[in-house]
Amino acid sequence: MNRILHALLGCSLLCAAAAAADPRLPVESRVPGGIALLDLGQGESAPGAVMYNEHRAPVVRSDGRWVAVIGIPLSVTPGTEQAILQPGDGTGARRELPVVVEAKQYQEQRLTIKNRRQVEPNDEDLERIAAERVRIDRALGHYSEDQEPGFRMVVPVPGRRSSSFGLRRFFNDQPRNPHSGLDIAA
């Protein structure tokens, strides 16, 4: 067991060093809503596809090593998650890649809403919300293997942050999903 912990620590340190050395990679933060960088080793060609939560994760080359970039959903409970490496050449066995997710406390905001429809949507609103969810999921579910994603984001406009990533709102003491974006009052 001690050898496994040392190996995991070594991989984490390698990925942290790679992220610091490679400005193309995002900053690693293994928390709900964060990013995990998984070192997949060296080699001329990519070691295969990495799947996490039924989604394909980008695998990029960084300083001579292959790194999988895993987006950790806000809804993940802290603990050990598993990503799966599926070898690209078809000769090797699939390999589990542990992702240890630490706890993080995001801000909360409690609001009292007088308009009940904004707290408990009617059937027409629920139908619209469901249709929007289908369109959003279809757009987010598209993966282009031939394009290397840009991981570094820049603030698009100057302005005050009016709602931060991870903020959980409660409408009349009813919890809502955490905010998965960043709002800027511009």
Disulfide bonds with the S-S distance in Angstrom:
none
